[in-house]
Amino acid sequence: MPRAFITGITGQDGQHLAEFLHAKGYEVFGMVKGQNNPKFTAMRDEFPYVEPVPGDLADLPSLVKALDFAQPDEVYNLGAISFVALSFNQAELTANITGLGVLRMLEAVRMVGGAQHNPIRFYQASSSEMFGKVRETPQTERTPFHPRSPYGCAKVFGHDIVVNYRESYGLYACSGILFNHEGPRRGLEFVTRKVTNSVARIKLGLQQEIVMGDLEPQRDWGYAGDYVRAMWLMLQQDQPDDYVVATGETHSIRELLDRAFAEIGVDDWAPYVRQDPKFFRPAEVDLLIGDSSKARERLGWKPEVDFPALVKMMVAHDLEVEAARLNR
């Protein structure tokens, strides 16, 4: 039975990946920070097959102990301070966890994995936010980075240190440059889930409006369940490499609002949406659209859920969740 170790196990991608790997017959270990972590406690019933292992991306000895205990064949580093807006307020913490945390994880893999008969294969969750103020459209693996947030800067360091360790120490280390990927497990602080949850609550009479920031940015939005397949496929190749994972389509936040409100029968959403300057970023990323040709050709990967189906799925889920709360 292959063994996988996942950081960020309580996040959207960690949950999807745990589910995917368990179905593939893996023994799954999830790194958990702190004692009685409430996020892990909440997901334990849904994922009883995930074995928790204590560890912290800010503490190298804990990572070495965690890997020594789990003895994984594959490590998926999904843990990060992942909310872009928060990174402007907690830039140093973001740099330490999202950036230096990758370095510590690679060091732990090098220390523990080098002694194994089959060296550990490592996946790093890179991000389209690294492209920031884009130099070309669409973005590929060769597009220069120009991050526009502390989060994006930290992700660039993490991405580059993966390349460095691969070339310096011969580690099997890959980065997936994943464009925005969403789903019902997305946190409420992210714009897609904020919109779909608010739309559900408006439908049920639980709130009157959505307070938004800039409505013009465009994103390449896919489904998280599709994207974790790409992560796994990267670690099944003969040689490690980096891949853009994206749908190749772009949609504005206005279109997201169009689609979400249409699901509850509202054509004109303007009366329900108010903009507030506090939700504008100091430096915005206006347009992201990825070219995943390399992943499609070499990995045989392609997305299965399109944007309309994604929004429909998320609104339906939030209607069900909010209705259940209402009826308690």
C-alpha positions, 0 to 999 in steps of 0.5 A, spaced: 500 500 500 503 506 497 503 512 503 502 519 502 503 525 507 499 531 506 500 538 509 494 543 509 490 536 510 484 541 513 484 545 507 479 544 500 485 541 496 487 537 502 480 534 503 479 532 495 486 529 495 485 525 501 479 522 498 482 521 491 488 518 494 484 513 499 480 511 493 487 509 489 488 505 495 493 509 499 495 510 506 494 517 507 497 521 513 495 528 514 499 533 518 496 537 523 498 543 527 497 544 534 493 539 539 486 538 538 486 542 532 478 544 531 479 544 523 481 536 523 476 534 529 471 537 524 473 533 518 475 527 522 468 523 521 468 525 514 475 522 513 476 517 518 482 514 514 486 520 514 491 518 520 493 525 523 501 527 524 503 533 528 507 538 525 508 545 523 511 548 517 515 553 521 519 548 525 523 543 521 525 538 527 517 537 527 517 536 519 523 531 520 519 527 525 513 527 521 516 524 515 520 519 519 513 516 522 509 516 516 515 514 511 511 516 505 512 514 498 509 521 496 509 528 500 504 533 497 505 540 500 499 544 500 499 547 507 500 555 506 497 562 509 493 561 502 488 567 503 491 573 498 488 579 502 490 576 509 497 576 506 498 584 505 496 584 513 501 578 515 506 579 510 512 576 514 507 570 517 506 569 509 513 569 507 515 564 513 509 559 512 508 559 504 515 561 502 520 558 507 515 552 509 517 549 502 524 550 504 523 546 510 519 541 507 524 540 502 530 539 507 525 534 511 524 530 505 532 530 503 534 528 510 528 522 511 527 520 504 534 520 502 535 514 506 529 510 503 530 505 498 525 508 494 526 516 495 520 520 497 517 524 491 515 531 493 509 535 490 509 543 491 502 547 490 505 553 486 500 558 484 497 562 478 498 568 483 506 568 481 504 571 475 501 577 478 502 583 473 502 578 467 508 578 462 504 574 456 497 571 455 495 566 456 501 564 462 505 557 461 510 554 465 515 559 461 512 565 463 516 570 467 513 571 474 511 578 477 507 577 483 502 582 486 502 580 493 506 578 499 502 571 498 505 571 490 512 573 492 512 567 497 509 562 492 515 564 487 520 563 493 517 556 494 517 554 486 524 556 485 527 553 491 523 546 489 527 547 482 533 549 486 533 542 490 531 538 484 537 540 480 542 541 486 540 534 490 536 530 485 530 530 488 524 528 485 520 534 486 515 537 482 511 544 482 503 544 480 502 552 477 495 551 479 490 556 477 484 558 481 480 552 483 474 552 487 468 548 490 463 547 495 469 545 500 472 552 499 473 557 505 468 562 506 473 568 505 474 566 498 470 570 493 467 564 489 464 561 496 463 568 498 458 569 492 455 562 492 454 562 500 451 569 500 446 568 494 444 562 497 442 566 504 439 571 500 434 566 497 433 563 504 431 570 506 437 570 511 441 576 508 440 582 504 446 584 500 453 582 498 459 586 500 464 586 494 471 589 492 473 590 485 468 586 480 473 587 474 478 582 475 478 576 471 480 569 473 481 562 470 476 558 475 476 550 475 474 545 480 478 543 485 476 535 485 479 535 477 486 539 479 488 534 485 488 529 479 493 533 476 497 533 482 497 525 483 499 525 475 505 529 476 508 524 481 507 518 477 511 520 471 518 518 470 522 525 471 519 530 475 517 537 472 513 543 473 506 544 470 501 549 469 494 546 471 488 551 468 482 550 464 484 555 459 478 560 460 477 566 463 471 569 467 470 576 471 467 576 478 461 580 474 460 573 470 460 569 477 455 574 480 451 573 473 451 565 474 450 565 481 444 569 482 441 566 475 441 559 480 436 562 484 432 566 479 435 573 479 437 576 473 438 583 475 443 582 481 445 590 482 440 591 488 443 586 492 451 587 491 454 593 494 462 595 493 466 597 499 473 600 498 476 595 504 475 589 499 480 592 494 487 589 494 493 594 494 495 591 488 490 587 484 491 582 479 487 583 473 487 577 468 489 570 469 488 565 464 493 559 463 495 554 458 495 547 460 497 544 454 503 541 457 499 537 462 494 535 457 499 532 453 504 529 458 500 527 463 493 526 460 490 531 464 484 535 462 478 538 467 471 535 467 467 540 470 466 547 467 465 554 470 457 553 469 457 547 472 462 549 478 457 555 480 451 551 479 454 545 484 457 551 489 450 554 489 446 548 490 451 546 496 450 552 500 442 552 499 442 545 502 447 547 508 444 554 509 437 551 509 439 545 514 441 550 519 435 554 518 431 548 520 435 546 526 
